[in-house]
Amino acid sequence: MNRNEFIKNCTILVSGIFLTKNLSAMPTAPVTLYFKDDGMIPNSKFPLLLYKQAFNANTSNPGDWIEQKFAENNWTNTWRWGVYPFHHYHSNTHEVLGVFSGNALLHLGGEKGQKVNVQAGDVIVIPAGVGHKCISHSDNFTVLGAYPNGLSPDLNRGEKGERPQTDKNIAAVKFPVTDPFMGKNGDLEKLWKA
């Protein structure tokens, strides 16, 4: 092998490693979690979708990568932070959380819901009305949140006086055009059939 062939082969090898490292792993079907109205948190007829280890959070700038992925699927108005330490829900929009750093124990679906461990690489698609709260987390726990069509979420805590208006808001939320992570070929459309 001459010098030029060696350099060409090395370039192809390094390029392949770089691309593989930054591509998402093909996630398996999401875990579907259904939550009933508990009187305070309305929850939803649609399941919460939890894609476990959906992307490689060990790449450089995983927050930027997941933000771009959501934006490609028209889920924008992003922010980076944790999850509030109290039960809350959004009545005017669905939400997606991409965990790109650390891990946490979340309480989903309100007080009568389910506790779920999440970690870097997980994607959580939360239907409008579904409660979520952070119980505990690692020091570096960070998520990137986004909303279909860049909507701005309201914040409800399951307090008296929120309903029935929040129920009306939830019923009026438009169906997302795409799955925030998997796009038009994602699981959201088939799992959230009206």
N, C-alpha and C positions, 0 to 999 in steps of 0.2 A: 504494500500500500504506500503510495507516495504521500508527500506532505499535504498537498491540496485535498486528497481524498480523506486523509486523517482529520483535517480541520473541518471539512464538510460533515463527516460522520459525527464528530464531537458536537458540532453546532446543532445538528438534528437531535441528538441525544439530550443535550441540555435544554433545547426548546421543548421537547416532549415532556421532560420532567417538570419544567416551569408550568406548562399548560395543565398537566395532570394535577399538579399541586393546587392550582387556583380554581379548577372546575369543581362544581358541587358533586357530591356523591349522589347517585341516583337514589332518592329516598324510596323506602318501601311505602306501602299504603299507610296513610296516617291513622293514628289511634283516634277513634271517635268517642267523644264523651258527651252524653246527654244529661241535661239538668232540668228538673221541673221547677216551676214557679213555687217559691217557698213562702209567698205572702209578702216578703220584703224585696227580694231580688227576683225580677220577672223571669230571667233566663230566656230560653228560646226553644222553638220547635226544631231549629237546626242544631246539629252537633258542633261542639268545639272540635277543631281538628288539630292534632298534635303530631307534627312530622318530627320523629326522633332522628337525630344525627343526619339532618337533611343537607348540611353543607359542611365543608371543612373549615372550622374556625381557627385552625392553626396556620392559615395563610397570612401573608402580610396584609394589614388593613382589612380584616374581615367585616368590620362595620361598614366601610365604604363599599365592599363587594355586595353585601346583602342589601344595602340601600339602593344600589344600582339595579339589582335583581328585582326588587319590589317596584322600582320606578318603571322598569321595562314592562311591567304588568299593570301599570297605572294605579299603584298604591303608593301615595306620596304624602306630603305634609309630615315629614319624618321628624323624629326626636330621638335622643339617646339618653338613657337614664336607667333607673330600676323600675320596679312595680310598686305602687303605693302599698303601705302596710295596713290598709283597711279595705274592707269589702267595698267594691265600687263597680259600676257598669256604665256603658254609654248607650243612650237610647236613640241617638240620631245617626249612628254609623257602626259598621263592623270595624274590627281592628286586627292588625297582625303584629306579632312580636317576634323578632329574630334575635335569639340569644347568641351574642357573639363573644361574650367573655364571662367566665365564672359559672356558678351554678346557684340554684335556689330551690326552696320548697314553696310552691304556690298552693293557695287554697282556691279552687275553681268552683263556680256555681253557687257561691254563698255559703252560709254557715252549715247547711245540710248537704253541701257539695262534696268534692273529693280533693284530697291533698296529693299533689303530683310533683315529683322531682324533675327539674329541667336543668339542662347544661348547655354549654357552648356548642353550637351546631344545630340546636332545636329551633323549630318554627312553630308558632302557636297562632292559629286563626280563630279569633273570638267573635262569634256572632253578636250583633247588637242585643243588649239586654243581659248577657251572660256575665255574672259576677266574677271578679278576680281580685286576689290579694296576695301579697308576699308575706310569708310567715318568717322565713329566715333566708339568709343568703351569704355567699362568700364575699370577701371584701371587694373583689373585682367584678362582681355580677353587673353586667350591663346588657340592655336590650336595645334594639332599634325598633321603634313603633312606627306604623304607617296606616293610612286609611284609603279606601277606594275613592278615586277621583279627588284626592287631596282634601277630603272633608275635614272639618274641625270638630272634634268630639265634645259633647257635653260631659258633665261629671255628676253622677248620681250615686248616693250611698245606701239606697234602700231605706230612706227615711220617710216618715209619714208626710203626706202632702205631695210627694213626687208623682204618685199614681192617682188618677188614671191617665194623666197627660203623657207620662213616659211610655205607657202601653200603646197609646195612639202613635207616638213617635216611632216606636219599634215597628209597628205594623206598616208604617209609611216608608221605612228604609228600603232603598232600591237594592235589587239583587246585583251583586258584583259581576262585571263582565268577564273577569278572569280570576283564577286562583292567584293569590299574591306571589307565590313561590314558583308554582309549576306552569303558570300561564293558562292558555286556552285548553291545554290538554291535561289540566290538573284534576284533582279529585273533588274540588269544591262544587262544581256544577252538578255532578251526579249525586253527591252526598247531601246537598242542600236543595234537592228538588222540593218545590213548593207544594 
